[in-house]
Amino acid sequence: MASTVTSRDGTSIAYDIQGEGPAVLFVTAALNLRGAAAPLSASLAEAGFTTVTYDRRARGDSDDAAPLAEWDPRREVEDLEALLGVVGGQASVFGWSSGASLCLYAAAAGLEVTRLALFEIPLSPESVDGSDETSSLRELILDDDRGGAVEYYMKDMPREWLEGAKSSPYWAAMTAMAPSLGYDLAVVNWSQSAPLGRLLGGVRQPTLVMSGEEPLPLFTDAAAALVAAMPAARSRTVNGTNHSWDDEAMTAALAEFLRPA
């Protein structure tokens, strides 16, 4: 059974913790529960780390005390702050896809994260105004069209990803999480709201920006832009395809990067 911690606005955040050693928080992608990181989390715990996986707000066993479709990204930073309190006040973070965007947002907001490991973050190196997308997603959520909301969020992804999701046994679980998608969109939009140097120039923690062996051009372009914009960032390729990784290869990469010198 998951443990819980209460965020600043009263939201209950469900998490699992295991292992002993330097702490690492796992920040999941859109439409993922904490179980998506469980195999990697267990592997990294065996390598000598304390690992924390959690359900981001409005997903799984975590609730959301904020008004429906408000989607203030500061609430997710407060969730991470509460989780940091569980492990002594500071930790490294590993985030993938939109979860990586949340890691960057939290670090830029001054959260006590020691290192950032990011995998295939979806951002455009050019500034983009995402307000229209947020409005469209909000309308679908308020109309309770959850399937439509998931399809809308995935509209710029490869079509086969959406078709695969719709034909999988996980589609019902994905549509149940649809109200959380605005949080993903909020942090992705933030990461594209201004030149990256302006947004991230103050993030001086060591940062590893990773991509799989056959990434979409979006992810390689984003990695290059982040390395150029962040004073202590570098890139690395890990074994993996189709926006996923090989757990053994990722464990090795994370252990090497996150272990204190």
C-alpha positions as CSV (number, residue, x, y, z in Angstrom):
1,M,0.0,0.0,0.0
2,A,1.3,3.4,-0.9
3,S,2.3,6.0,1.7
4,T,0.9,9.5,1.4
5,V,2.1,13.0,2.0
6,T,0.0,16.2,2.1
7,S,0.9,19.0,-0.3
8,R,0.5,22.7,0.7
9,D,-3.1,23.0,-0.7
10,G,-4.3,19.8,1.0
11,T,-3.8,17.5,-1.9
12,S,-2.9,13.9,-0.9
13,I,0.1,12.6,-2.9
14,A,0.6,8.9,-3.0
15,Y,4.2,7.6,-3.2
16,D,6.4,4.5,-2.8
17,I,9.9,4.6,-1.3
18,Q,12.6,2.0,-1.3
19,G,16.3,1.5,-0.9
20,E,19.0,3.3,1.0
21,G,21.4,6.0,-0.2
22,P,21.2,9.3,-2.1
23,A,17.6,10.2,-2.8
24,V,16.0,10.3,-6.3
25,L,12.5,11.4,-7.1
26,F,10.9,9.9,-10.3
27,V,8.6,12.3,-12.1
28,T,6.4,10.5,-14.6
29,A,5.3,11.5,-18.1
30,A,1.7,12.4,-19.1
31,L,-0.8,9.6,-18.5
32,N,1.6,7.6,-16.4
33,L,1.1,6.3,-12.9
34,R,4.0,5.7,-10.5
35,G,4.0,2.0,-11.4
36,A,5.5,3.0,-14.8
37,A,8.8,3.7,-13.1
38,A,8.6,0.8,-10.7
39,P,11.1,-1.6,-12.5
40,L,13.7,1.2,-12.9
41,S,13.1,2.5,-9.4
42,A,13.7,-1.0,-8.0
43,S,16.8,-1.4,-10.1
44,L,18.3,1.9,-9.0
45,A,17.4,1.1,-5.3
46,E,19.4,-2.1,-5.6
47,A,22.3,0.0,-7.0
48,G,22.4,2.0,-3.7
49,F,19.9,4.8,-3.9
50,T,16.7,5.8,-2.1
51,T,14.1,6.0,-4.8
52,V,10.7,7.7,-4.6
53,T,8.0,7.1,-7.2
54,Y,4.7,9.0,-6.9
55,D,1.4,9.6,-8.6
56,R,1.3,13.2,-9.8
57,R,-1.8,15.0,-8.7
58,A,-5.1,14.1,-10.3
59,R,-3.8,10.6,-11.1
60,G,-4.0,7.2,-9.6
61,D,-4.0,7.3,-5.8
62,S,-3.3,11.0,-5.6
63,D,-6.1,13.5,-5.5
64,D,-6.3,17.2,-6.5
65,A,-7.6,19.8,-4.1
66,A,-7.3,22.6,-6.8
67,P,-10.3,23.6,-8.8
68,L,-11.0,21.4,-11.9
69,A,-9.0,22.5,-14.9
70,E,-7.1,25.3,-13.1
71,W,-3.8,23.6,-13.7
72,D,-1.5,25.9,-11.9
73,P,2.0,24.4,-12.3
74,R,3.1,25.8,-8.9
75,R,0.9,23.2,-7.2
76,E,3.1,20.5,-8.7
77,V,6.2,22.2,-7.4
78,E,4.5,22.2,-3.9
79,D,3.9,18.4,-4.4
80,L,7.6,17.9,-5.1
81,E,8.5,20.0,-2.1
82,A,6.3,17.8,0.1
83,L,8.0,14.7,-1.2
84,L,11.5,16.2,-0.7
85,G,10.4,16.6,3.0
86,V,10.1,12.8,3.1
87,V,13.7,12.3,2.2
88,G,15.4,15.0,4.2
89,G,14.7,18.2,2.1
90,Q,16.7,17.6,-1.0
91,A,17.1,15.0,-3.8
92,S,18.0,14.5,-7.4
93,V,15.1,14.2,-9.9
94,F,14.6,12.0,-12.9
95,G,11.8,13.0,-15.2
96,W,10.8,11.9,-18.7
97,S,8.8,13.6,-21.4
98,S,6.5,16.2,-19.8
99,G,7.8,15.0,-16.4
100,A,11.2,16.3,-17.4
101,S,9.5,19.7,-18.1
102,L,8.2,19.7,-14.6
103,C,11.7,19.0,-13.3
104,L,13.0,22.0,-15.1
105,Y,10.2,24.2,-13.9
106,A,10.7,23.1,-10.3
107,A,14.5,23.7,-10.5
108,A,13.9,27.2,-12.0
109,A,11.5,27.9,-9.2
110,G,14.2,27.2,-6.7
111,L,13.3,23.8,-5.4
112,E,16.1,22.0,-3.6
113,V,17.0,19.5,-6.3
114,T,20.7,18.5,-6.4
115,R,20.9,17.0,-9.9
116,L,18.5,16.7,-12.9
117,A,18.3,13.7,-15.2
118,L,15.9,14.2,-18.1
119,F,14.8,11.8,-20.8
120,E,13.3,12.9,-24.2
121,I,11.8,16.2,-23.1
122,P,9.2,17.6,-25.6
123,L,10.0,21.2,-26.2
124,S,10.6,23.4,-29.2
125,P,13.8,25.5,-29.1
126,E,11.6,28.4,-30.4
127,S,9.2,30.3,-28.1
128,V,5.6,29.1,-28.6
129,D,2.3,30.5,-27.2
130,G,0.4,27.5,-25.9
131,S,-2.7,29.4,-24.6
132,D,-5.0,28.2,-27.4
133,E,-4.1,24.6,-26.7
134,T,-4.8,25.0,-23.0
135,S,-8.2,26.6,-23.8
136,S,-9.1,23.7,-26.1
137,L,-8.1,21.1,-23.6
138,R,-9.9,22.8,-20.8
139,E,-13.1,22.9,-22.9
140,L,-12.9,19.1,-23.5
141,I,-12.3,18.4,-19.8
142,L,-15.1,20.6,-18.6
143,D,-17.4,18.8,-21.1
144,D,-16.2,15.5,-19.6
145,D,-14.9,14.3,-23.0
146,R,-12.0,12.5,-21.6
147,G,-11.2,10.4,-24.6
148,G,-11.3,13.5,-26.8
149,A,-8.9,15.2,-24.3
150,V,-6.4,12.4,-24.6
151,E,-6.6,12.4,-28.4
152,Y,-6.2,16.2,-28.4
153,Y,-3.1,16.0,-26.2
154,M,-1.6,13.4,-28.4
155,K,-2.4,15.1,-31.7
156,D,1.2,16.0,-32.5
157,M,2.6,12.6,-31.6
158,P,3.1,9.9,-34.2
159,R,-0.3,8.6,-35.2
160,E,0.6,5.0,-34.4
161,W,1.2,6.0,-30.7
162,L,-2.4,7.1,-30.4
163,E,-3.8,4.1,-32.3
164,G,-1.7,1.8,-30.2
165,A,-3.0,3.4,-27.0
166,K,-6.6,3.2,-28.1
167,S,-6.4,-0.5,-28.9
168,S,-4.5,-1.3,-25.7
169,P,-6.0,-2.5,-22.4
170,Y,-4.7,0.7,-20.8
171,W,-7.0,3.1,-22.7
172,A,-9.6,3.2,-20.0
173,A,-6.9,4.1,-17.4
174,M,-5.5,6.7,-19.7
175,T,-8.9,8.4,-20.2
176,A,-9.5,8.3,-16.4
177,M,-6.3,10.5,-16.0
178,A,-7.4,13.0,-18.7
179,P,-8.1,15.8,-16.2
180,S,-4.4,15.7,-15.2
181,L,-3.2,16.5,-18.8
182,G,-3.5,20.3,-18.2
183,Y,-0.6,20.1,-15.7
184,D,1.6,18.4,-18.3
185,L,0.6,21.1,-20.9
186,A,1.2,23.8,-18.3
187,V,4.9,22.9,-17.7
188,V,5.5,22.1,-21.4
189,N,4.1,25.5,-22.3
190,W,6.2,27.2,-19.7
191,S,9.4,25.6,-21.2
192,Q,8.5,27.2,-24.5
193,S,7.2,30.5,-23.3
194,A,10.5,32.4,-23.6
195,P,14.1,31.8,-24.8
196,L,15.6,28.9,-22.9
197,G,18.6,30.9,-21.8
198,R,16.2,33.3,-20.0
199,L,14.1,30.5,-18.4
200,L,17.0,28.2,-17.4
201,G,20.2,30.2,-17.2
202,G,19.9,30.2,-13.4
203,V,19.5,26.4,-13.2
204,R,23.1,25.5,-12.4
205,Q,22.7,22.0,-11.0
206,P,24.4,19.2,-13.0
207,T,22.0,18.1,-15.6
208,L,22.0,15.1,-17.9
209,V,19.7,15.3,-21.0
210,M,19.1,11.8,-22.4
211,S,17.6,10.5,-25.6
212,G,17.0,6.9,-26.9
213,E,18.8,5.5,-29.9
214,E,16.0,6.3,-32.4
215,P,14.4,9.5,-31.0
216,L,12.0,11.8,-32.8
217,P,13.8,14.9,-34.1
218,L,11.9,17.0,-31.5
219,F,13.8,15.3,-28.7
220,T,17.3,15.6,-30.2
221,D,16.6,19.3,-31.0
222,A,15.4,19.9,-27.5
223,A,18.5,18.1,-26.0
224,A,20.8,20.3,-28.0
225,A,19.0,23.5,-27.0
226,L,19.0,22.6,-23.3
227,V,22.7,21.9,-23.3
228,A,23.3,25.2,-25.0
229,A,21.1,27.1,-22.6
230,M,22.1,25.5,-19.2
231,P,25.5,26.1,-17.7
232,A,26.0,22.5,-16.3
233,A,24.1,20.4,-18.8
234,R,25.4,17.6,-21.0
235,S,23.7,15.1,-23.3
236,R,23.9,11.3,-23.5
237,T,22.3,8.6,-25.6
238,V,20.9,5.5,-23.8
239,N,19.7,2.2,-25.2
240,G,16.0,2.6,-26.0
241,T,13.4,3.3,-28.8
242,N,9.9,4.6,-29.2
243,H,10.1,7.1,-26.3
244,S,11.2,4.4,-23.9
245,W,14.4,3.0,-22.5
246,D,16.1,-0.3,-21.6
247,D,16.0,-0.5,-17.7
248,E,19.5,-1.9,-17.4
249,A,21.1,0.8,-19.6
250,M,19.1,3.5,-17.8
251,T,20.1,2.2,-14.4
252,A,23.7,2.3,-15.4
253,A,23.4,5.9,-16.8
254,L,21.5,7.2,-13.8
255,A,23.8,5.5,-11.2
256,E,26.9,7.0,-12.9
257,F,25.4,10.5,-13.1
258,L,23.5,10.7,-9.8
259,R,26.0,9.1,-7.4
260,P,27.9,11.8,-5.4
261,A,31.6,12.1,-6.3
